[in-house]
C-alpha cells in the first residue's frame, strides 16, 4: 500500500500571491501547470494556533478509529460534541479532513497517512 502524505509548509502572503500570479500567467500562455497540494501557513505561530494538541488528537482518532459520526468522535475523544464539531468544521475548511454523509450521519474522513512538515531555512 502506498503511503499518502499531505504537506504542510510556510509561505508569507507576498510569496503565495507571487506564486499564484506566476501560475495564472503560465495558464494564460497555455502551459501545463503542476498542481501543488498542501496546507500553508504564514508563520510557525499560525501553524501552532491551528494544529493544537486537541485537533491533532482528533486527526489521530479519525485515522485510527474511523468514527461513524461527529458524536462518536466526541465520545472517543471525551470532549464536548459542540467543540469537536467546531474543530472538525475548521479542519475541513483547511482541507485536513473531509466529511462523508452516510445513513443520516456525518463521518469525518482522512485520506492521507502522514503529515509532512516542510520548513525552509
C-alpha positions in Angstrom: 0.0 0.0 0.0 1.3 3.4 -0.9 1.6 5.9 1.9 -0.2 9.2 1.1 1.2 12.4 2.6 -0.2 15.8 3.0 2.4 18.6 3.0 2.3 21.5 5.5 4.6 24.4 5.0 5.0 28.1 5.5 4.7 30.9 3.0 4.2 34.6 3.6 1.3 36.3 1.8 3.6 38.1 -0.7 5.2 34.8 -1.8 1.9 33.0 -2.1 0.4 35.8 -4.2 3.5 35.9 -6.4 3.3 32.1 -7.0 -0.4 32.5 -7.8 0.3 35.2 -10.3 3.1 33.2 -11.9 0.8 30.2 -12.3 -2.0 32.3 -13.7 0.3 33.8 -16.3 1.6 30.3 -17.3 -2.0 29.1 -17.7 -2.8 32.1 -19.9 0.2 31.2 -22.1 -1.2 27.7 -22.4 1.5 26.0 -20.4 0.8 23.0 -18.2 1.0 23.9 -14.5 1.9 21.3 -11.9 -0.8 21.0 -9.3 0.6 21.7 -5.9 -1.3 20.4 -2.9 -0.8 21.1 0.7 -1.7 23.4 3.6 0.4 26.5 4.1 0.6 28.9 7.0 2.1 32.4 7.1 4.1 31.6 10.2 5.0 28.9 12.7 2.9 30.6 15.3 -0.1 30.5 13.0 0.5 26.7 12.5 0.6 26.2 16.2 -2.7 28.0 16.7 -4.4 25.8 14.1 -2.9 22.4 14.8 -3.4 22.4 18.6 -2.8 19.2 20.6 -6.6 18.6 20.7 -7.0 18.9 17.0 -4.0 16.7 16.3 -5.7 14.1 18.7 -8.9 14.3 16.6 -6.9 13.7 13.4 -5.3 10.6 15.0 -8.7 9.3 16.3 -10.3 9.8 12.9 -7.5 8.0 11.1 -7.1 5.1 13.6 -10.7 4.6 14.9 -12.7 5.7 11.9 -15.7 7.1 13.8 -19.0 7.0 12.0 -20.2 10.4 13.2 -19.1 13.6 15.0 -20.9 12.3 18.1 -18.9 9.1 18.1 -15.7 11.1 17.6 -16.6 13.3 20.6 -17.3 10.3 22.8 -14.0 8.7 21.9 -12.1 11.9 22.5 -14.0 12.5 25.7 -14.8 16.1 24.6 -18.0 18.2 24.2 -19.7 17.4 20.9 -20.1 21.1 20.1 -16.3 21.8 20.5 -15.5 18.7 18.5 -17.9 19.8 15.7 -16.3 23.2 15.6 -12.8 21.7 15.4 -13.9 19.3 12.6 -15.5 22.2 10.7 -12.3 24.1 10.9 -10.1 21.2 9.9 -12.4 20.6 7.0 -12.0 24.3 5.9 -8.2 24.0 5.8 -8.6 20.6 3.9 -7.1 18.3 6.5 -10.3 16.3 6.7 -13.3 15.6 4.6 -16.9 14.8 5.7 -18.8 11.8 4.3 -22.6 11.6 4.6 -23.9 8.1 5.3 -27.0 6.8 7.0 -28.1 10.3 8.1 -24.7 10.7 9.8 -21.7 12.9 9.0 -18.5 10.9 9.4 -15.1 12.7 9.4 -12.6 11.1 7.0 -8.9 11.4 6.4 -7.4 10.3 3.1 -3.7 10.5 4.0 -1.4 8.5 6.2 1.2 11.1 7.2 1.6 14.9 7.6 4.9 16.1 6.2 6.0 19.4 7.8 8.3 21.4 5.5 10.3 24.3 6.9 12.6 26.3 4.7 15.9 27.5 6.3 
